[in-house]
Amino acid sequence: MIIQLLQHISNFNEHCIDLIMKFVQFVHVPVFLQEAVAESINLIPFLFIIFLFIEIFENYFSEKIEKLSLSSRIWGPFVGSVIASIPQCGFSVIATMLYVKRFITLGTLVAIYISTSDEAVPILLVHPESFSVILPVIATKVCIGIFAGYTVDFIFKTDLKKTPDKIEVCECGCCHNEIHSQVTNLFIHPLKHCLNVFVFILIVNCFLDFVLIYAQNTMQNIFNVNHLLQVIVASFVGLIPNCATSVLIVMLYLKHVIAFGALIAGLTSNAGLGLLVLFQNNEDKKECLKIVGILLFAAFIAGIILQILL
């Protein structure tokens, strides 16, 4: 049901984005801004739904929270890795907000970040010569995600939410207003969160798309080093929180610029827009950096092992 809902959202997004893109092309908006607008708008429904879900869950389903927390510790990394392997950029964003609210464990978040396919699988699907590598890519990322997720949960214990916050007055940085009604609490508040995150992501995406478009040749030359250095470079490039990053990494692989190990390294550290949402919403910035470090370490190890074996 969740996957079908996400698919409906994606279809709706595509229709809206097509209309908006026709307008921005008509007014001759630069290409990098067109891409940034499309990527950012694509997130709005996902953001609103997850914020709405969190508000409803905290207010009406308090008795379910402990069960969800327990399930997250036991099944989270496995289920998260498998579901995140489905090409859908919204999973990492949803997982981020669930983690920020401490509904899922750190290991589950890491597993989803690692397994999420973002734009990689669709790009491989449109190139018939790459069909043979699609299943190995997905299977490898899922296995890395599961292993890394349970390892992280074993090492780092997450204090999950046991009782909901009974919010009567909203004093969060994005709203600064009192909530006097359930309508405001359940709809206006999530909408403000959603718009706040959207503006942040749009600004960052504009900068990243500008850099990626005008620095592709330079990045391709950087990748033309020995195979082990490819893994390191790909791992750091994969951290760039932008949908275009996974496209770039896959295209470099299809052009035989990088090897399979570097491809996996880049896609392992790439969490799509999830990291952007994490840094914007998680108050503990040291923890954010720790998560980045975990992704980098997992990408290094996986990529180097694959480079040596293959």
SULCOR-V456224 format. One record per pair of residues at least 12 apart in sequence whose C-alpha atoms are under 6 Angstrom apart, sorted by the first residue. I is the first residue (numbers start at 1). GAP is how many residues later the second one is. D is the distance in Angstrom with one decimal. If there is no record, write none. Layout:
i = (I & I)
gap = (GAP & GAP)
d = (D & D)
This chain:
i = (13 & 17 & 32 & 32 & 33 & 36 & 36 & 40 & 47 & 48 & 48 & 51 & 52 & 55 & 58 & 62 & 65 & 66 & 69 & 72 & 76 & 77 & 77 & 77 & 77 & 78 & 80 & 81 & 81 & 81 & 81 & 81 & 81 & 84 & 84 & 84 & 85 & 85 & 85 & 87 & 87 & 88 & 89 & 92 & 92 & 93 & 95 & 96 & 100 & 102 & 102 & 103 & 105 & 107 & 107 & 107 & 107 & 108 & 110 & 111 & 111 & 111 & 113 & 114 & 114 & 115 & 115 & 115 & 120 & 120 & 230 & 231 & 231 & 231 & 234 & 234 & 235 & 235 & 235 & 235 & 238 & 238 & 238 & 239 & 239 & 241 & 241 & 242 & 242 & 243 & 261 & 261 & 261 & 262 & 264 & 265 & 265 & 268 & 269 & 269 & 269)
gap = (29 & 21 & 177 & 178 & 173 & 169 & 170 & 162 & 147 & 143 & 146 & 139 & 138 & 131 & 106 & 102 & 97 & 96 & 34 & 32 & 32 & 31 & 34 & 69 & 72 & 68 & 32 & 30 & 31 & 34 & 61 & 64 & 65 & 28 & 31 & 32 & 30 & 31 & 32 & 30 & 31 & 30 & 29 & 21 & 182 & 181 & 14 & 182 & 182 & 58 & 59 & 57 & 53 & 42 & 43 & 45 & 46 & 41 & 39 & 34 & 35 & 38 & 158 & 31 & 154 & 26 & 27 & 30 & 126 & 127 & 32 & 31 & 34 & 72 & 28 & 32 & 30 & 31 & 34 & 64 & 28 & 31 & 32 & 30 & 31 & 31 & 32 & 30 & 31 & 29 & 42 & 45 & 46 & 41 & 39 & 34 & 38 & 31 & 26 & 27 & 30)
d = (5.7 & 6.0 & 5.2 & 5.3 & 5.7 & 5.0 & 5.1 & 5.4 & 5.5 & 6.0 & 5.4 & 5.0 & 5.5 & 5.9 & 4.8 & 5.8 & 5.9 & 5.1 & 5.8 & 5.3 & 5.0 & 4.2 & 5.3 & 5.4 & 5.0 & 5.3 & 5.2 & 5.3 & 5.1 & 5.2 & 5.3 & 5.6 & 6.0 & 5.5 & 5.5 & 4.5 & 5.3 & 5.1 & 5.5 & 5.1 & 5.4 & 5.6 & 4.8 & 5.9 & 4.8 & 4.6 & 6.0 & 5.9 & 5.8 & 4.9 & 5.4 & 6.0 & 5.6 & 3.9 & 5.9 & 5.0 & 4.8 & 5.6 & 5.7 & 4.1 & 5.8 & 4.7 & 4.6 & 5.2 & 4.7 & 5.0 & 5.1 & 5.5 & 5.6 & 5.9 & 5.7 & 4.4 & 5.9 & 5.7 & 5.8 & 4.5 & 5.2 & 4.5 & 5.7 & 5.8 & 4.5 & 5.2 & 4.4 & 5.5 & 5.1 & 5.2 & 5.0 & 5.6 & 5.8 & 5.6 & 4.4 & 4.8 & 4.7 & 5.6 & 6.0 & 4.4 & 4.6 & 5.3 & 5.0 & 5.7 & 5.6)
